[in-house]
């Protein structure tokens, strides 16, 4: 990355994911489900914001994390991801940041160890850590000379 995304850009990224997750939760209530929504937003090198939602499937292993959509879009547009946030929203708890799972961390790793990943703070706040900080000993370091 040439420079880190600004704090206002990261705040806007969180708001985008939160609003989409809330809309997904509202939709799930409308179709008789549990009122939970999960959405992700990613900021690319060009400044584009890519969004995605959790995709439910009949078999758990076929479900898709919300980050999958932005990751696919980043590959399609050849515009690397610089920062990513995933948010779970419920009417009881509001927005909760979900750090990228291990599979999504693997998917994001192709964009570099300096990709910023949102993590929740104990006080309900949000901070961003680099992928390298979240994964200080990735498997590929053992095979890269």
C-alpha positions as CSV (number, residue, x, y, z in Angstrom):
1,X,0.0,0.0,0.0
2,X,1.2,3.5,-0.7
3,X,-0.5,5.1,2.3
4,X,-2.9,4.0,4.9
5,X,-6.6,4.8,4.6
6,X,-7.6,7.9,6.6
7,X,-9.6,7.5,9.8
8,X,-12.7,9.2,8.2
9,X,-12.4,6.6,5.4
10,X,-12.3,3.8,7.9
11,X,-15.2,5.2,9.8
12,X,-17.2,5.5,6.6
13,X,-16.4,1.9,5.8
14,X,-17.7,0.8,9.2
15,X,-20.9,2.8,8.7
16,X,-21.4,1.3,5.3
17,X,-21.1,-2.3,6.6
18,X,-23.3,-1.5,9.6
19,X,-26.1,0.0,7.5
20,X,-26.1,-2.9,5.1
21,X,-26.1,-5.4,8.0
22,X,-29.1,-3.6,9.6
23,X,-30.9,-3.7,6.3
24,X,-30.2,-7.4,6.0
25,X,-31.5,-8.0,9.5
26,X,-34.7,-6.1,8.7
27,X,-35.1,-8.2,5.6
28,X,-34.6,-11.4,7.5
29,X,-37.4,-10.5,9.9
30,X,-39.6,-9.8,7.0
31,X,-39.1,-13.3,5.7
32,X,-39.7,-15.0,9.1
33,X,-36.0,-15.4,10.1
34,X,-34.1,-14.4,13.2
35,X,-33.5,-10.7,12.6
36,X,-29.7,-11.0,12.2
37,X,-27.7,-9.4,9.4
38,X,-24.1,-9.7,8.4
39,X,-22.4,-7.5,5.9
40,X,-18.9,-6.5,4.9
41,X,-17.3,-3.5,3.3
42,X,-13.8,-3.2,1.8
43,X,-11.9,-0.2,0.7
44,X,-9.7,-0.7,-2.4
45,X,-6.5,1.0,-3.5
46,X,-8.4,3.3,-5.9
47,X,-10.8,4.3,-3.1
48,X,-13.7,2.3,-4.2
49,X,-15.9,0.7,-1.5
50,X,-17.0,-2.8,-2.2
51,X,-19.8,-4.5,-0.2
52,X,-21.1,-8.0,0.4
53,X,-23.5,-9.9,2.6
54,X,-23.5,-13.3,4.3
55,X,-25.0,-15.9,2.0
56,X,-27.0,-18.6,3.7
57,X,-27.1,-22.1,2.3
58,X,-28.9,-25.3,3.3
59,X,-25.5,-26.9,4.1
60,X,-23.2,-24.8,6.4
61,X,-20.1,-25.5,4.4
62,X,-21.8,-23.9,1.3
63,X,-22.5,-20.6,3.1
64,X,-20.4,-17.6,2.0
65,X,-18.9,-15.1,4.4
66,X,-19.9,-11.5,3.7
67,X,-16.3,-10.6,2.8
68,X,-16.5,-13.0,-0.2
69,X,-18.3,-10.5,-2.4
70,X,-15.9,-7.7,-2.0
71,X,-12.9,-10.0,-2.4
72,X,-14.3,-11.4,-5.7
73,X,-15.0,-7.8,-6.9
74,X,-11.5,-6.7,-6.0
75,X,-10.1,-9.6,-8.1
76,X,-12.5,-8.8,-10.9
77,X,-11.6,-5.2,-11.1
78,X,-7.9,-5.8,-10.3
79,X,-8.2,-3.2,-7.5
80,X,-6.5,-4.6,-4.4
81,X,-8.2,-4.3,-1.0
82,X,-6.6,-2.0,1.5
83,X,-9.1,-2.4,4.4
84,X,-12.0,-4.6,5.3
85,X,-14.7,-4.6,8.0
86,X,-17.4,-7.2,8.7
87,X,-20.4,-6.3,10.9
88,X,-23.1,-8.4,12.5
89,X,-26.3,-6.5,13.3
90,X,-29.2,-7.5,15.6
91,X,-32.0,-5.4,17.0
92,X,-30.8,-6.4,20.5
93,X,-27.1,-5.6,20.2
94,X,-26.9,-3.3,17.2
95,X,-23.6,-3.5,15.3
96,X,-20.8,-5.8,16.3
97,X,-17.5,-6.1,14.4
98,X,-16.6,-9.6,13.4
99,X,-12.9,-9.9,12.6
100,X,-12.2,-11.8,9.3
101,X,-12.4,-15.6,9.9
102,X,-9.4,-17.8,9.0
103,X,-10.7,-18.5,5.5
104,X,-11.3,-14.8,4.7
105,X,-7.9,-14.0,6.1
106,X,-6.5,-16.5,3.6
107,X,-8.5,-14.8,0.8
108,X,-7.4,-11.4,1.9
109,X,-3.7,-12.4,2.2
110,X,-3.2,-12.2,-1.6
111,X,-3.6,-8.4,-1.3
112,X,-0.7,-8.3,1.2
113,X,0.0,-8.5,4.9
114,X,-0.6,-4.7,5.3
115,X,-4.4,-5.1,4.6
116,X,-6.2,-3.5,7.5
117,X,-8.8,-5.7,9.2
118,X,-11.4,-4.3,11.7
119,X,-11.4,-5.8,15.1
120,X,-13.7,-5.1,18.0
121,X,-12.5,-3.5,21.2
122,X,-13.8,-4.5,24.6
123,X,-15.5,-1.2,25.0
124,X,-17.5,-1.6,21.8
125,X,-15.1,0.5,19.8
126,X,-13.4,-0.5,16.6
127,X,-9.7,-0.6,15.6
128,X,-7.9,-1.8,12.6
129,X,-5.0,-4.3,12.7
130,X,-2.9,-5.4,9.8
131,X,-3.4,-8.9,8.5
132,X,0.3,-9.5,9.4
133,X,-0.5,-8.5,13.0
134,X,-3.5,-10.9,13.1
135,X,-1.4,-13.7,11.5
136,X,2.2,-13.3,12.7
137,X,3.2,-16.8,11.6
138,X,1.3,-17.6,8.4
139,X,1.7,-21.1,6.9
140,X,3.4,-19.7,3.8
141,X,6.3,-18.3,5.7
142,X,7.5,-21.9,6.2
143,X,7.8,-22.5,2.5
144,X,9.0,-19.0,1.3
145,X,12.8,-19.4,1.7
